[in-house]
């Protein structure tokens, strides 16, 4: 299993995926709010969500583990 890290500090606004969901390159996985801007967090690989590690409304730092996933070749 791999983990997906936050690219910046901010507030996790919303998950667009849940445990067991598959995703593909370019899919929007979550919305992060930073400096009053909403930033979509987009998948850079194909995968399947194993677990969400933070809740909407949580503040995260750059590098915080957001979700655990299995990469799909």
C-alpha positions in Angstrom: 0.0 0.0 0.0 1.1 3.5 -0.7 0.1 6.9 0.9 -0.9 10.1 -0.8 0.5 13.2 0.9 -0.8 16.7 1.0 1.1 19.0 -1.4 0.6 22.0 0.9 -0.8 23.2 4.2 -4.5 23.8 4.3 -8.0 22.7 5.3 -9.3 19.5 3.8 -12.7 20.6 2.6 -14.2 17.6 0.9 -13.4 14.1 -0.2 -14.5 13.1 -3.7 -13.7 9.4 -3.1 -14.2 6.9 -0.3 -12.7 3.6 0.8 -13.0 1.0 -1.9 -13.4 3.5 -4.7 -11.2 3.2 -7.8 -9.7 6.3 -9.4 -7.8 7.1 -12.6 -5.2 9.7 -13.6 -6.8 13.1 -13.6 -9.7 12.2 -11.3 -10.4 14.8 -8.5 -9.9 13.1 -5.2 -10.3 15.9 -2.7 -10.7 19.7 -2.3 -8.1 21.5 -0.1 -8.6 25.1 0.9 -5.4 27.1 1.2 -5.1 30.9 1.5 -8.9 31.2 0.8 -8.5 29.3 -2.5 -10.0 25.9 -3.2 -7.5 23.6 -4.7 -8.6 20.4 -6.3 -6.2 17.5 -5.5 -6.0 15.4 -8.7 -4.8 11.8 -9.0 -1.4 11.3 -10.7 -1.8 7.5 -11.0 -4.5 4.9 -11.2 -5.5 3.3 -7.9 -8.0 2.1 -5.4 -8.6 3.8 -2.1 -7.8 1.7 0.9 -8.5 4.2 3.7 -9.1 8.0 4.2 -6.6 9.2 6.9 -8.0 12.6 7.6 -11.6 14.0 8.0 -13.2 17.0 6.2 -12.5 20.0 8.3 -9.1 18.8 9.4 -6.1 21.2 9.0 -3.2 19.4 7.3 0.4 20.3 6.8 2.4 19.8 3.7 3.4 16.1 3.6 0.5 14.9 5.9 -0.7 11.5 4.8 -4.2 12.0 3.4 -5.1 8.5 2.1 -3.8 5.0 1.7 -4.2 3.4 -1.7 -3.2 0.5 -3.8 -1.7 1.5 -7.2 -3.3 -0.2 -10.2 -1.0 -0.8 -13.1 
